[in-house]
């Protein structure tokens, strides 16, 4: 009788002990918080990857846009031929007859990353095609970017803001635009490298550790290998050091961090063939070099000050500044005069003056992503972050630390550059997420206690004083209203980001789609059909003339030689092609004979309503040609009043141009609208001005089903005809 009672008592004691253990584990704040944060980060990591797969699910695993096709082609060459052959690769399929040394004119980080990942997966017996690796590389790096954003924000503020920042950057359209599946471009990995460099830099400044400084330099080296935007880093960090010195926040930690990062990072960056000696010769890098020299002098002056009296130190300081200033001015004058320090590039001037490119370098201004950013673009790419961004800046100013000073400088400089060039919204998006997360986190931590407590002690103690001063204490209703507004704003942000990702940034430019009147989707696969026709119906050594936008795609998909491509390194060669397109057929034929052109490819959207066709790009062809040849004048191609027209009011130069003929050849027999005449252009919304013309020196070879891609064969002259000409 006693034994069962003892067993029951022992079982009850064991159960109580087990329950206490479970309860202790359940309410262990540290362990519970760690697991919760890890779970949230894992969900954000998966979300960042999944939300970028719309294009793969709706279309197929395909490379997007234009530049990614060159990166994809280069990566395939690297995988099949090896590193040595890649670095010495001379590409004779592009820039005919000049060619291009690829290894010395490219940032190889993207290709190396994809190739290494492909080799690693195959070594683990995961047989993955290199195309799928390239398609999914950007979404995977976007997931990794969420983790780096968390750690960076945690280092600058706290872990709560870090979780919000990770969630924000996982879906922010400004970053998704360059990291969807198929966007195999440098920016896909560069933003990860950018934030990693900044995180390691802040760790180095806060600790003064040589280890963190070396890791920061290695991350900077990876950034340099991936994207030309590394210049933003190498100018922002010196600016930060200067501000810290002027603000009286100089420390040995800062000295160790910058000196180590600059020396090691510069030496590593010079190992990239495309960069070479630019870090010590180009004007864009002189701020970093100057700050390094100034930092050594400043640290040296502080050491001298500790050894001299006040009077002697002032005399020494005056003499040193005068002598050093004179020597520095002399060195700069001599280096600039001898050409050792190269002048600023046109792209750099375009960042300082948004009108510079349009007036002096039309090839830069012709790119849509180089245009100034409108307020609509800011809201479209950032949505709620546009309003939360300045709030985060305010909180950072209120709590000034070494880390928040850096975030403030990063935010303010990126806002300026994003306003100058729409492409640089990509640089603004991460810091907008960080500052917005700080704003939301701090605001919620301020108002949630007011909303969830019956009485706030701090308010209760001051109630009498507040009434005397006429200040009304915060009520629960107000706190709940603030929390509700922020919650609604975040819900709207999530819905907006999902819609933009799905509808605007997940449609590959190589495959077009539209909605019919009944709501059904129609797919236009004309680009791939056109390139496939070139690959199967033209000689292997055929040379194709097109506008530079399509050069990379023709190389990668048709494997044919092109005259110009998206690298745009030779403005004169592009101007020759532009002049051919804006000249009459007879004059263009002579240019094409000199350039050995076999086929001409144009893109036309008048039938389908595709607005990014060559007719809409025509004036840029004229401007670029005119920047080299003064005889080509934009005014000759404009109607009265300066309008660009293709109807009967278009000027003769426009109606007789080769581009006009190649796009509208045979179009006068096409009916595009049921209540419009034949030859009605659905993009320009006019009836074309010239009909019934014939081609003399070219013949139509291929027109895609929806007339988007048109290919013409250049008629080869007989020897007698050529000698007469």
C-alpha positions in Angstrom: 0.0 0.0 0.0 2.9 2.4 0.8 4.8 1.6 -2.4 2.2 2.9 -4.8 1.8 6.1 -2.7 5.6 6.6 -2.8 5.6 6.0 -6.6 2.8 8.5 -7.1 4.6 11.1 -4.9 7.8 10.5 -6.9 6.0 10.7 -10.2 4.3 14.0 -9.1 7.7 15.4 -8.0 9.2 14.4 -11.4 6.3 15.9 -13.3 6.6 19.1 -11.2 10.4 19.2 -11.9 9.8 18.7 -15.6 7.2 21.4 -15.7 9.5 23.8 -13.9 12.2 23.0 -16.4 9.9 23.6 -19.3 8.6 26.8 -17.8 12.2 28.0 -17.1 13.1 27.3 -20.7 9.9 28.9 -21.9 10.6 32.1 -20.0 14.3 32.2 -20.6 14.3 35.5 -22.3 17.8 35.2 -23.8 17.2 31.8 -25.3 13.7 32.5 -26.3 14.7 35.8 -28.0 17.5 34.2 -29.9 15.3 31.5 -31.3 12.6 33.9 -32.2 15.0 36.3 -34.0 16.6 33.3 -35.8 13.2 32.2 -37.0 12.2 35.6 -38.2 15.5 36.0 -40.1 15.0 32.6 -41.7 11.5 33.6 -42.8 12.9 36.9 -44.2 15.7 35.1 -45.9 13.2 32.8 -47.6 10.9 35.7 -48.5 13.6 37.7 -50.2 14.4 34.7 -52.4 10.8 33.7 -53.2 9.5 37.2 -54.0 12.1 37.4 -56.8 10.9 34.3 -58.6 7.8 35.8 -60.3 9.5 36.0 -63.7 10.6 32.3 -63.6 7.2 31.1 -62.5 5.3 33.2 -65.1 7.7 32.8 -68.1 10.7 30.5 -67.7 14.3 30.5 -66.5 15.6 33.2 -68.8 18.2 36.0 -68.6 16.7 39.5 -68.5 17.6 42.9 -70.1 20.7 43.6 -72.2 23.9 43.7 -70.1 23.2 40.4 -68.3 23.6 38.6 -71.7 27.2 39.7 -71.9 27.8 38.6 -68.3 26.1 35.3 -69.1 28.2 34.8 -72.2 31.4 35.7 -70.4 30.6 33.3 -67.5 30.0 30.5 -70.0 33.4 31.2 -71.5 35.1 31.3 -68.1 33.5 27.9 -67.1 34.4 26.2 -70.4 37.9 27.8 -71.0 39.3 28.5 -67.6 40.6 31.6 -65.7 43.8 32.1 -67.7 42.0 32.1 -71.1 39.3 34.3 -69.8 41.7 37.0 -68.6 43.4 36.9 -72.0 40.2 36.5 -74.1 40.0 38.6 -77.2 36.4 38.8 -78.4 36.3 39.2 -82.2 32.5 38.9 -82.3 32.0 42.5 -81.1 33.1 46.0 -82.1 33.9 44.9 -85.6 36.6 45.4 -86.9 38.2 46.5 -83.6 37.3 43.6 -81.3 37.5 43.8 -77.5 39.9 42.4 -74.9 37.4 41.2 -72.4 39.6 40.2 -69.5 41.0 43.8 -69.2 37.8 45.7 -69.7 35.4 44.0 -67.3 34.7 43.8 -63.6 35.1 40.0 -63.2 33.6 39.5 -59.8 30.1 38.5 -61.0 31.5 35.9 -63.5 33.9 34.5 -60.9 31.1 34.2 -58.3 28.8 32.3 -60.7 31.5 30.1 -62.0 32.7 29.2 -58.5 29.2 28.4 -57.3 28.7 26.3 -60.4 31.9 24.3 -59.8 31.0 23.9 -56.1 27.5 22.6 -56.8 28.8 20.1 -59.4 31.5 19.0 -57.0 28.7 18.1 -54.6 27.1 16.1 -57.5 24.3 18.7 -57.9 24.2 18.8 -61.7 23.1 22.4 -62.4 23.3 24.2 -65.7 25.3 27.4 -65.6 22.3 29.3 -67.0 20.2 28.4 -63.9 23.1 29.4 -61.7 23.2 32.8 -63.4 19.4 33.2 -63.3 19.1 32.5 -59.5 22.3 34.1 -58.4 20.8 37.6 -57.8 17.9 36.3 -55.6 20.3 34.2 -53.5 22.5 37.2 -53.0 19.4 39.3 -52.1 18.7 36.8 -49.3 22.2 37.2 -48.1 21.9 40.9 -48.2 19.0 40.7 -45.7 21.3 39.1 -43.2 24.0 41.7 -43.7 21.4 44.5 -43.4 20.3 43.0 -40.1 23.9 42.9 -38.7 24.7 46.4 -40.0 21.5 47.9 -38.5 22.1 46.1 -35.2 25.6 47.5 -35.1 24.3 51.0 -35.7 21.2 50.8 -33.5 19.7 47.6 -32.1 18.5 44.2 -33.1 14.8 45.2 -33.2 15.6 47.8 -35.9 17.8 45.2 -37.6 14.9 42.8 -38.0 12.8 45.6 -39.5 15.6 46.7 -41.8 16.0 43.1 -43.1 12.3 42.8 -43.7 12.3 46.2 -45.6 15.2 45.4 -47.9 13.8 41.9 -48.6 10.9 43.5 -50.6 11.9 47.1 -51.4 11.3 47.7 -55.1 14.5 49.9 -55.5 16.6 46.8 -54.8 14.3 44.2 -56.3 14.6 46.0 -59.7 18.2 44.7 -60.0 17.9 41.4 -58.1 15.0 39.5 -59.6 15.6 36.0 -61.0 17.3 36.5 -64.4 18.9 39.8 -63.6 22.4 38.6 -63.9 24.1 42.0 -63.6 26.9 43.4 -61.4 24.5 45.1 -59.1 23.0 41.8 -58.1 26.0 41.0 -56.0 27.4 44.5 -55.5 24.8 45.7 -53.0 25.7 42.7 -50.8 29.4 43.6 -51.1 28.6 47.2 -50.4 26.7 46.6 -47.2 29.2 44.0 -46.1 32.1 46.5 -46.5 30.2 49.1 -44.5 29.4 46.6 -41.7 33.0 45.5 -41.4 34.1 49.1 -41.6 31.9 50.1 -38.6 33.2 47.0 -36.7 36.7 48.1 -37.4 36.1 51.7 -36.3 34.3 50.7 -33.1 37.0 48.1 -32.1 40.2 49.5 -33.7 41.0 45.8 -34.5 43.4 45.0 -37.3 41.4 41.8 -38.0 38.2 43.7 -38.7 40.1 46.2 -40.8 41.7 43.4 -42.9 38.3 41.8 -43.4 36.9 45.2 -44.5 39.7 45.5 -47.0 38.9 42.0 -48.4 35.3 42.9 -48.7 36.2 46.1 -50.5 38.3 44.1 -52.9 35.3 41.9 -53.7 33.2 45.0 -54.2 35.9 46.5 -56.6 35.9 43.2 -58.6 32.1 43.3 -58.9 31.0 46.9 -59.8 32.3 50.3 -60.8 30.2 51.8 -58.0 33.0 51.0 -55.6 34.0 54.6 -56.1 31.1 55.5 -53.8 32.8 53.5 -51.0 36.2 54.9 -51.5 34.9 58.5 -51.3 32.3 58.0 -48.6 34.7 56.5 -46.1 37.3 59.4 -46.4 34.4 61.9 -46.0 33.4 60.1 -42.8 37.0 60.3 -41.5 37.1 64.0 -42.3 33.8 64.6 -40.5 34.9 62.7 -37.5 38.1 64.8 -37.2 36.2 68.0 -37.6 33.6 66.9 -35.0 36.4 66.2 -32.5 35.7 62.4 -32.6 39.2 61.3 -33.8 40.6 58.2 -32.1 43.4 55.8 -32.5 40.7 53.2 -33.5 39.7 55.4 -36.4 43.4 55.9 -37.4 44.1 52.1 -37.4 40.9 51.3 -39.3 41.3 53.8 -42.1 45.1 53.4 -42.5 44.7 49.6 -42.7 41.7 49.6 -45.0 43.1 52.1 -47.4 46.5 50.6 -47.8 45.4 46.9 -48.0 42.3 47.8 -50.0 44.1 49.9 -52.5 46.8 47.2 -53.1 44.1 44.5 -53.5 42.0 46.6 -55.9 45.0 47.3 -58.1 45.1 43.5 -58.9 41.9 43.9 -60.9 43.1 44.3 -64.5 40.4 46.8 -65.4 41.2 49.0 -62.4 45.0 48.8 -62.6 46.7 52.0 -61.3 43.5 54.1 -61.1 43.4 54.1 -57.3 46.6 56.2 -57.3 46.2 58.1 -60.6 42.5 59.0 -61.2 40.8 62.1 -59.8 37.9 60.0 -58.5 40.3 58.3 -56.0 42.3 61.3 -55.0 40.0 62.1 -52.0 40.9 58.7 -50.4 44.6 59.3 -51.0 44.5 62.8 -49.7 42.6 61.7 -46.6 45.2 59.0 -46.0 48.1 61.6 -46.1 46.1 64.1 -44.0 45.3 61.5 -41.4 49.0 60.6 -41.0 49.9 64.3 -40.7 47.1 64.8 -38.2 48.2 61.9 -36.0 51.8 63.0 -36.3 50.8 66.5 -35.2 49.0 65.1 -32.1 52.1 63.2 -31.2 54.3 66.3 -31.6 51.8 68.4 -29.6 52.3 65.9 -26.7 56.1 66.6 -26.8 56.2 70.4 -27.1 55.0 73.4 -25.2 52.0 75.3 -26.4 54.1 78.2 -27.9 56.5 75.9 -29.6 53.7 73.7 -31.0 51.9 76.7 -32.5 55.1 77.8 -34.3 55.7 74.3 -35.5 52.1 74.0 -36.6 52.3 77.2 -38.6 55.5 76.3 -40.3 54.3 72.8 -41.1 51.0 73.9 -42.6 52.6 76.5 -44.7 55.3 74.2 -46.0 53.0 71.2 -46.4 50.4 73.3 -48.2 52.9 74.7 -50.7 54.4 71.2 -51.4 50.9 69.7 -51.8 49.9 72.4 -54.3 53.1 71.9 -56.2 52.6 68.2 -56.4 49.0 68.5 -57.6 50.0 71.0 -60.3 52.9 68.9 -61.6 50.9 65.7 -61.4 48.0 67.2 -63.3 50.2 68.9 -65.9 52.1 65.8 -66.6 49.0 63.7 -66.9 49.9 61.4 -64.0 46.6 62.3 -62.3 43.9 61.7 -64.9 41.0 64.2 -65.1 37.5 63.4 -63.9 35.5 61.3 -66.3 32.3 62.4 -68.0 30.2 60.1 -65.8 31.6 61.8 -62.7 30.8 65.3 -64.1 27.3 64.0 -64.8 26.9 63.2 -61.1 27.8 66.8 -60.2 25.8 68.4 -63.0 22.8 66.5 -64.3 22.7 68.6 -67.5 26.4 67.9 -68.3 25.8 64.6 -70.1 23.0 65.9 -72.3 25.1 68.8 -73.5 28.5 67.2 -73.8 28.2 63.3 -73.8 24.9 62.3 -75.4 25.9 58.6 -75.3 25.5 58.8 -71.5 22.4 60.8 -71.6 20.7 58.4 -74.0 20.6 55.7 -71.4 17.2 55.8 -69.6 18.7 54.8 -66.2 21.0 57.8 -66.4 18.2 60.3 -66.3 17.4 62.4 -63.2 15.0 60.8 -60.7 11.5 62.1 -60.5 9.4 62.2 -57.2 7.2 59.6 -58.7 10.2 57.3 -59.1 11.2 57.9 -55.5 7.8 56.9 -54.3 7.5 54.0 -56.7 10.8 52.5 -55.6 10.6 53.3 -51.9 6.9 53.9 -51.0 6.6 54.4 -47.3 10.4 54.6 -46.8 10.3 58.0 -48.5 8.5 59.4 -45.4 10.2 57.3 -42.8 13.7 58.1 -44.1 13.9 61.6 -42.6 12.5 60.4 -39.3 15.3 57.9 -39.1 17.8 60.6 -39.8 16.3 62.7 -37.0 16.7 59.8 -34.5 20.3 59.3 -35.6 21.1 62.9 -35.0 19.6 62.6 -31.5 21.7 59.6 -30.7 25.1 60.5 -32.2 27.7 57.7 -32.2 30.5 56.7 -34.5 28.1 54.3 -36.2 25.2 56.7 -36.6 27.4 59.4 -38.0 28.4 57.0 -40.8 24.8 56.1 -41.5 23.8 59.8 -41.6 26.6 60.5 -44.2 25.6 57.5 -46.2 22.0 58.5 -46.2 22.5 62.1 -47.1 25.0 61.4 -49.9 23.0 58.6 -51.4 19.9 60.8 -51.5 21.8 63.4 -53.6 23.2 60.9 -56.0 19.9 59.0 -56.4 18.3 62.3 -57.3 20.8 63.0 -60.0 20.6 59.5 -61.6 17.7 57.1 -61.4 20.1 54.1 -61.5 21.6 55.1 -58.2 18.3 54.5 -56.5 19.9 51.2 -56.0 22.4 52.8 -53.6 19.8 54.7 -51.7 17.5 51.7 -51.1 19.6 49.9 -48.5 20.2 53.0 -46.3 16.5 54.0 -46.7 15.6 50.6 -45.3 18.0 51.0 -42.4 16.9 54.5 -41.4 13.2 53.7 -41.9 13.7 50.7 -39.6 15.3 52.9 -37.0 12.3 55.3 -37.3 9.7 52.6 -37.0 11.5 50.7 -34.2 12.1 53.7 -32.1 8.6 55.1 -32.6 7.0 51.8 -31.6 9.2 51.4 -28.6 8.1 54.8 -27.5 4.4 54.4 -28.0 3.7 50.7 -27.4 4.3 51.0 -23.6 1.8 53.9 -23.5 -0.8 51.8 -25.3 -0.4 48.6 -23.3 0.0 50.0 -19.8 -2.8 51.3 -17.6 -0.6 54.0 -16.2 2.9 55.0 -17.1 4.9 55.8 -14.0 7.0 58.5 -15.6 3.9 60.2 -16.9 2.1 59.9 -13.6 4.9 61.5 -11.6 4.9 64.5 -13.9 1.1 64.8 -14.2 0.9 67.7 -11.8 3.8 69.5 -13.3 2.5 69.0 -16.8 -0.9 70.5 -15.9 0.8 73.5 -14.4 2.7 74.0 -17.6 -0.3 73.4 -19.8 1.2 70.2 -21.4 -1.3 67.4 -22.0 -0.1 64.0 -21.1 -0.2 61.3 -23.8 -3.3 59.1 -23.7 -3.7 55.5 -24.6 -5.9 56.5 -27.5 -3.2 58.6 -29.0 -0.6 55.9 -28.6 -2.9 53.3 -30.2 -3.6 55.7 -33.1 0.2 56.1 -33.7 0.6 52.3 -33.6 -2.3 51.8 -35.9 -1.1 54.4 -38.4 2.4 52.7 -38.5 0.8 49.3 -38.9 -1.4 50.5 -41.7 1.6 52.1 -43.4 3.6 48.9 -43.2 0.7 46.9 -44.6 0.4 49.3 -47.5 4.2 49.1 -48.0 4.0 45.3 -48.2 1.1 45.4 -50.7 2.9 48.0 -52.9 6.2 46.1 -52.9 4.4 42.8 -53.9 2.5 44.5 -56.7 5.5 46.4 -58.1 7.6 43.2 -58.0 5.0 41.2 -59.7 3.9 43.6 -62.4 6.8 46.0 -63.0 10.0 44.3 -62.3 9.4 40.6 -63.1 8.8 40.9 -66.9 12.0 40.0 -68.9 12.6 42.5 -71.6 13.5 39.6 -74.0 9.9 38.3 -73.7 7.1 40.8 -73.8 3.5 40.4 -72.7 0.3 42.4 -73.0 -3.4 42.1 -72.0 -6.0 41.8 -74.7 -9.4 43.5 -74.4 -10.9 40.4 -72.9 -8.2 40.2 -70.2 -6.2 37.3 -71.8 -2.5 37.6 -71.8 -0.6 37.5 -75.1 3.1 36.8 -75.3 5.5 38.5 -77.8 8.6 36.3 -78.2 9.8 38.3 -81.3 13.3 39.0 -79.9 14.3 35.4 -79.4 12.7 34.4 -82.8 14.7 37.1 -84.5 18.0 36.1 -82.9 17.2 32.5 -83.6 16.7 33.3 -87.2 20.0 35.1 -87.4 21.7 32.1 -85.8 20.2 29.5 -88.3 19.9 31.5 -91.5 23.0 33.7 -91.8 26.7 32.7 -92.3 28.8 32.3 -89.2 31.0 35.2 -90.1 28.0 37.5 -90.9 28.3 41.0 -89.5 25.1 42.6 -88.2 24.6 46.3 -87.8 22.1 47.4 -85.1 21.8 50.1 -82.5 24.2 49.4 -79.6 21.3 48.4 -77.2 21.0 45.0 -78.9 24.7 44.1 -79.3 25.1 41.9 -76.3 21.9 39.9 -77.1 22.9 39.3 -80.7 26.4 38.1 -79.5 24.9 35.8 -76.9 21.8 34.4 -78.6 22.6 34.6 -82.3 26.4 34.2 -82.0 27.0 36.8 -84.7 29.5 39.6 -85.1 28.2 43.1 -84.2 29.6 46.6 -84.9 28.7 48.1 -81.5 27.3 46.9 -78.2 26.3 48.0 -74.7 29.9 48.6 -73.6 29.8 52.0 -75.4 33.6 52.5 -74.9 34.1 53.9 -78.5 31.8 56.9 -79.0 33.2 57.4 -82.6 32.3 53.9 -83.7 28.8 54.3 -82.3 28.5 57.7 -84.0 29.3 56.0 -87.3 26.4 53.6 -86.9 24.1 56.4 -85.8 25.1 58.4 -88.8 24.2 55.4 -91.1 20.8 55.1 -89.6 20.0 58.8 -89.9 21.4 59.2 -93.4 19.6 58.5 -96.6 19.7 55.0 -98.0 22.4 55.9 -100.6 24.7 57.5 -98.0 24.0 54.8 -95.5 24.9 52.1 -98.0 28.3 53.7 -98.5 28.9 53.7 -94.8 27.8 50.1 -94.5 30.1 49.0 -97.3 33.1 50.6 -95.5 32.1 48.7 -92.3 31.5 45.4 -94.1 27.9 45.1 -93.0 26.0 42.0 -94.1 22.7 42.4 -92.2 20.9 45.3 -90.5 18.6 44.7 -87.5 16.0 47.2 -86.3 13.4 47.1 -83.6 9.9 48.5 -84.4 6.9 48.8 -82.2 4.4 50.5 -84.4 2.3 47.4 -84.8 2.1 46.2 -81.2 2.5 49.4 -79.3 6.0 48.6 -78.1 7.3 52.0 -77.1 11.0 51.2 -76.7 11.7 50.8 -80.4 14.3 52.4 -82.6 12.1 55.2 -83.9 11.7 56.5 -80.3 15.5 56.2 -80.0 16.2 57.9 -83.3 16.9 61.4 -82.0 19.6 60.0 -79.7 21.2 58.4 -82.8 21.2 61.9 -84.4 22.7 63.5 -81.3 25.4 61.0 -80.9 26.3 61.1 -84.6 26.3 64.9 -84.4 28.7 64.9 -81.5 31.3 63.5 -83.8 30.2 64.8 -87.2 29.0 68.4 -87.2 27.2 67.9 -90.5 24.6 65.9 -88.7 22.2 68.4 -87.1 19.3 67.5 -84.9 17.3 70.4 -86.2 17.1 68.8 -89.7 15.1 65.9 -88.2 12.6 68.0 -86.2 9.3 69.4 -87.6 8.2 73.0 -87.2 8.2 74.0 -83.6 10.9 71.5 -82.7 8.6 68.4 -82.6 9.6 64.9 -83.4 7.1 63.5 -85.9 6.8 60.6 -88.3 3.6 61.7 -90.1 3.2 63.9 -93.1 4.5 66.9 -91.2 7.9 65.2 -90.6 10.9 66.9 -92.3 12.4 65.3 -95.4 15.6 64.2 -93.6 13.4 62.1 -91.3 11.3 60.6 -94.0 14.3 59.7 -96.2 16.4 58.3 -93.3 17.5 54.7 -93.4 15.9 54.0 -90.0 12.5 55.4 -91.1 12.6 53.2 -94.2 13.7 50.0 -92.5 11.0 50.3 -89.7 8.1 51.4 -92.0 8.9 49.3 -95.1 5.6 47.6 -96.0 3.9 49.0 -93.0 1.6 51.1 -95.3 -0.4 47.9 -96.0 -0.9 47.0 -92.3 -4.1 47.8 -90.4 -3.4 48.2 -86.7 -6.7 49.7 -85.5 -10.2 49.0 -86.7 -11.1 52.7 -87.2 -7.7 53.9 -88.4 -6.2 54.0 -91.9 -3.5 51.6 -93.0 -0.1 52.5 -91.7 -1.3 53.8 -88.4 1.6 53.8 -85.8 0.2 52.7 -82.4 3.2 54.1 -80.5 3.3 57.6 -82.1 -0.5 57.5 -82.6 -0.3 58.9 -86.2 -0.5 57.7 -89.7 3.0 57.4 -91.2 4.0 60.2 -93.6 5.6 58.3 -96.3 4.1 55.2 -98.0 4.8 53.0 -101.0 8.6 53.4 -101.1 11.0 50.7 -102.1 14.4 49.7 -100.9 17.3 49.9 -103.4 20.4 48.7 -101.4 18.7 46.4 -98.9 16.2 43.6 -99.0 13.9 42.3 -96.4 15.2 39.1 -94.9 13.1 38.5 -91.8 10.2 40.1 -90.0 9.0 38.6 -86.7 5.3 37.7 -86.3 4.5 41.0 -84.5 6.9 43.1 -86.5 9.1 43.9 -83.5 12.3 42.6 -84.9 13.1 43.2 -88.6 16.3 42.0 -90.4 17.5 43.3 -93.7 20.1 41.9 -96.0 22.6 44.3 -97.5 22.8 43.9 -101.3 26.4 43.3 -102.3 27.4 45.4 -105.3 29.0 44.0 -108.4 32.7 44.9 -109.0 31.6 47.2 -111.9 28.9 48.9 -109.9 31.3 49.4 -106.9 34.1 50.9 -109.2 31.6 53.3 -110.7 30.5 54.4 -107.2 
